[in-house]
Amino acid sequence: MSFKGVQIIKGAGGLGRKALSADAIFGIIATAPKPTGFEAFADVKKLIQLKDAEMLGIDAAFDANNDVLVYYHISEFFRLNPNGALYLTILAQSETAESITTGNVSKLEAFIKSPIAKREIKYVGIVLNRATGYTYAYTDGVETDVQIAVPKAQATVDKLFTENIFIDGVLFGAKIDDTAIASLLDLRALEAQNVSITIARDKAIADVFNGDSSAVGTALGALSVRKVHENLGSVDIIEKPDIYLSNPNYSLTDNARSLWFASHLTSNKDVNDLSPVEKKALTDKGYIYAGSYEGYSGIYFNDAPTCTAITDDYAYIESNRTFNKAARITVKTLTPKINSTIDIDPQSGFIAFTTISSWEETVKNAVGQMLKDGEVSSLDFFIDPKQNVLSGDPVETELAIVPKGIALSLIHISEPTRP
């Protein structure tokens, strides 16, 4: 022995945080009093852990002292996805869903385009902590303010799309009143492919908070921890954070923190009190809520609908996330080709086959990683050779992807016919 004694080896990677996926970078716009760590309203901060919020003066005491939920939503995001990242901005409590989404450059757009965010945000949740004395108005049982904001948020997403900024979606929390579910607004009729509404509420939070405690942060965390093709309502997920590897599922329930033992709607109705017909109606109408499966422990989201027709190709959040990821990869891959020299077939006058095959192979190889990762079922990239680029027209290309399917019913048991 050389009598060196006890040796310490400095390790790395043992804190349970995996490499950050670009797909898991989300954002929250919250209305609340200005925290001490914000120089002004509309400042944008990047959080990679819950402690970052606490350093900005946003902690449990901030929520309690101001009768708001900001820390709660952030903590829910990182509880469900400790490997995610979250951009945060705080706006005055006088702001509404409509005012946040209105304007030539809406506050939603400004947040997404913030120099701090660097175009990294993939999905945005909007948390509305209404000021004291605010009176909720409802139309067809749903907050009128949020209804007005839905098409405006979609318009912002559409505008950004034309600038090659692909936002997977915008999530609102909304209060509903005691209107019968059969008469509740059909969100599928709002024609907003990239907007969703959650009316889920954790009973434990609702019992101590009088305002809107819809599960925006919970949904964002549960969505960001999943791969782009996974459904928000899946009972388990493909890749769990290290600290949850021993779990047989990925429930919202957290025994240690006493969270999600029971699920309510934002009308404060217990989901367990709903009939199967009412639960199905909520899902069919495009609402995101949470509940449990008979004989199985835990609370889970029902599905991942968007505010558009069920027949729409983008009727579910995972469809938007998958398409946008492919679009981002394609744009990044083809951008170096802009204003590049293109060989022309001297016989036809169209694009030469060598150029077409080179471009197609380049894009297929890039987007093909999604196929290798199991995020799509198949893909194809095509360039029509009969294009006269000598006239100055842009080269038109087509990317076709077949998404993954979602298992909605694994077992169907028919009730026997009575004699």
N, C-alpha and C positions, 0 to 999 in steps of 0.2 A: 504494500500500500504506500502511496505517496503522501498520505495525511492531508489531502486537499480538503477533507471535510465535506459537508453538504453542499452540493452544487445546485444552483437555481437555473433552470432553462426557461427563457422567456418565450411563451407561446403566443399564437395568434389564431383568431378564428374561433375561439371557444366561447364567445359571448352570445351565440345563438343568432347572429345577424348574417344572413347570406348576402351575396352580391346583389345590389339593387337592380331590378329589372326596369327598363324604360317604360314597360307597360303598366307599372305600379306607381307611377307618379301622378297623383291626383291633386285636386284643389278644393278649398272650401272658402266660400264667401259668407261671412257671418255678420249680422247686425248686433251691436252691443256697445256699451260704453268703451271708450278708448283705453286699452291696457297701457300700463306704464312703459312697456317695451316698444310701443309704437310711437313714432314721432308725430304722425298724423293719421287721420282716417285714410283708407285706401292704400296705405303702405303695404307692401307684399313681403312676406317672410317665408323662408323655406325651413321646414321642420323634418328632421330625419329620425326623431325620437320624441317621446312625450316630454322629456326633460327640457327640450328646446322651447316648448310652449311655456313651461314653468319659468324659464329664464326671462321670458317676455312679460311676466306678471300674470299669465293665464294659468290659474290652478283651481283647485276645488273651492278655495275661498273666494276667488274672483267670481265664479258662478253663483255661489251662495249670497255674497254681498250685493251683487247686482241683479239677482233674480233672473239669471240668464243661463243658457246652456251653450257654452263654447268649449270649455275644457272637457266637458262630457263627450262631445262629438269627436274631438281630437283624440281623447283617450280611447274611445271605441275604435277609431280607425287603427291606432297602433296596437290595440289589444288583439285585434283580428289579423292584422298584418304588420308584425314588428319589423319586417324587412321593406316596408313601403316608404314613400316620401310624400310629404303633403305641403303644398303651398297654401298660405293663409293670408287673407286680407280681412280687415274689420271695417265695416261701414257704420254710420250713425243709425240709431234705432228708428229714426224717422224714415229711413229707406223702406221701400216695399218691394215685393217681387216684381211689380210692374216697373218701378223706377230703376231697378237694377238692370232690367233688360231693355230699357227704352233709350232711344237716342241714336244719332248718326254713328257715334262710337259709344255703345252702351258700357256701363260699368262692368258687365260681364266680359265684353270684348277687351276692355282695357286691362282687366285682370289677367286674361289669357295671354295678352300681348305684352305684358309687363317685362321690361328688360331683366328684372330679377328672375322671372319665371323661364326666360330663354326658350319659349315655345315648347317646354317640356310637359306641360299639363295635358293629360289625356282625357280626364273626366272631372266635372265640376259639381259639387254639391252646394246648395244654397240653404243656409240656416237663418231663419227669420225669428229673432227674439224681439217681439213687439214691445213697444214702449208702454208704460203703465197707462191704463185708460183706453187702450186700443180696443175698438169694437169690431169683432169679426163679422163679415158679411158673407152670406152663402148663396150660391146659385146651384140648383139641382143637388143640394146637399154638400157641395164642395166649396172651399174658400174661393170667393170671387176673384180676389187679388191674384192668386196663383193661376187660376184659369186664364186670366188676361195675359199673364206672363208666359204661358206655355208657347203660343205661336211666336212671340217676340224672341224667346230664347232660341227657338228653332231657326228664326231668321238670322240670328247672330251666328249660329253654327253653319248655316248655309253660306253666309257671307265669308266666313273664315275658310270654308271649303274651297271657294274660288281662288283663295290666296295660298292654297296648298297647306293650310293649317287644319289638320284633321282632328276634330274634337269628337270623342266617342259618344259623349252624352252629357246631359245636364239633369241633375236630380233635385227635385223640390220635395220638401216635406209639406204636407197639407193637412189642415184640420177638416174633418167632416162633422156634420151635425147628426141628429137622430133620424134623418130621412131613411125610410126603408131601403134596404140595399137594392131591391127590385127597381126603385125609382131613382137611384143614385146616378150621377152623370156617367155616361159611357166615355171613358178617356180614349178609347180606341177611335173615336170619331173626331179627335182634335187634329189629326193629320200632322203630327210632329214626330218624325222618325227617330230623333235623337234626344227626346225629352221623356223623362219618367217621373212618376209621383209615388212616394211612399206614404202610407197611412199607418205604418207599423209603429208600435209604442211599447216599450218595456214597462210593465206594470210597476216595477220597483222605482223607476224614475218618475213615472206619472203620479205616484203616490205622494211625492215630495215637491213636485214642480207644477205650478199652476198654468204655465204657458204652453206653447207648442213643443212637445217632446217627441216629435216624430223621429224615426231612427235613421237620420241622414248619415251621421258618422258611422253608424253600425253597417249600413248598406255599403258605404264607400270602402270600408275596411274589408268587408266580406267579398266585395267585387274585385278589389285590387289584388287580393291574395290569390285569386283564381287566374288561371291562364285565360287568354282572350276568348277561347272557344267554350269555356265552361259556363254553365248557367248559375246565376246567383243563388238559385234554390237547391243546388245539389247538396245531398246529405253529406257527402265526403268530397274532398278535393284531391287533385292529382299530386300537388307538391305542398306539403304542410311545412310551416316554419319549424325549426328544430325543436323548440320547446313543446310542440304539440304532436310530435311524431308517434307517441304512444297512444294517442286518441284513436278510437275506432271510427270516428266520424269527425265532422267539423261543425259542431253545433254552436249556436249563439250563446248558449247557456254557459255561465262561468260560476261554478260553485264557490270558489274562493272569494269572489267579489260580490256574490249574491245578485248576479245580473241574469236577466232573461229566464226566470223561473216560470213566468207567465207572460203571455202576449196579449196586448189590447190593441184596438184600433184607436185612432186619434179622436174618435167620438167618446172614448173611454169605455167602449163596449169590449167585454172579454171575448176573445176569439173562440174560446171553448163553448161559448153560449150560442155561436152561430150554427145554423143547420148546414149539412153538406151542400144543399142547394145554394145557400147564401155564400158559402165559401167559393163555390164554383163560379157564382155570378161575379164576385169581386175579381177573381182571376180573369174571367172572360172580358170584364170591362177594363182590364188593364191596370189594376191597382197592385202595388207591391205591399204585402203585409207579411206577417210572420205567424207561425203556428206549429203544431206538433203532429206527429203521426201516432195513431192509436197503437199502443203496445210497444212503442219505441221511445227512448228518452231523448230529451233535448228539444230546442226550438230552432226552426229553420225558416228561411224566407220561402214564400210560395212559388215564385217564378221571377222572371226578369223582363216584363213587358215594357214596351215603349208606347207612347200615345199616338199610335197609328193603327190602321186596320190589320187584323190578324192575317190577312192575305198579303200584306206588304212584305217584301223581302227583308225589311229591316224592322220587323215587328218585335224583335227581342234584342236586348242590350248586347248579347254575345255576337250577334250578326254584325252590328256596327263596329264592335271592337276588332273582330276578325278582318272585316273589309278594310277598316282604316289602317290596321297594321300592314296589310299587304300594300295599300296605297302609299304609305310612308316609305316602305322599302323600294317600291317601284320608282317613286319620284327621286329618291336619293340615288338610285342606280342609273336612271336615265338623264339626270341633270348634266353630267359631264358630256353627254352627247349633244347638248344644245349648241347650235351654230357650228357643229363639227362637219367635216367633209363627208359627203355621201357618194359612194360609187353608183354610177348609173349604167344600166344595161344598154349597150349601144344599139341593140336590135329593137327593144321595146320602148326605150326612153323612160322606163320606170326604175324603181330602186333595184339595185343589183342583188342577186340572191346571196352573195357573200356578206353583204351588209345586213340583210334581213336575218340570216342565220346567226351572225355574230351577236346582234342585239337580242334576239330571242334567247339565245343560250345564256347571255349575261343576266338577263332579268330572271329567267327560270332558275338559274343557280342561286340568285339572291333571295327570291321569294321562296325558293324550294326549301329553305331552312324551316319555314313554317310547316311544310309537309313532313320533314324529318322529325320535327318536334310534335307532330300529331295534332297541330292546330287547324288543319284543313284536311279534307278527304282527298282532294285532287286539285290540280291547278294547270292552267295552260296560258301561254302568252303568244299573241298572234299579231303579225304585221301584214296588212294587205299589200301585196307587191304592186298592185295596180294603182299607185299614187304618183301623181306628177309633181314631185318636189321642186322641179325646175321653175315652176310657176310661182314659187314662194310660199305655197301652202305648207302648214306644219305636218309633220309625219304623224299619222293617226295609228294608235296601237290599241290592243284590246287584251285585258287581263281577265281571265275567267277562273273563279275559284268555287269549289263545291265545299260548303262548310260541313262541320261535324253535326250529327243528329243528337237530340236530347231524349233520353229515356223517360217518357212521361208516365208510363204505366208498365211495370215489370211483370205483374201478375194480374190477370183478370179472372175473377171468380163470379160465375153467374148464379143468380138465385134460382133454385129449382121452381118449376111451375107447379102451382097448387093444383091438386086433382079436382 
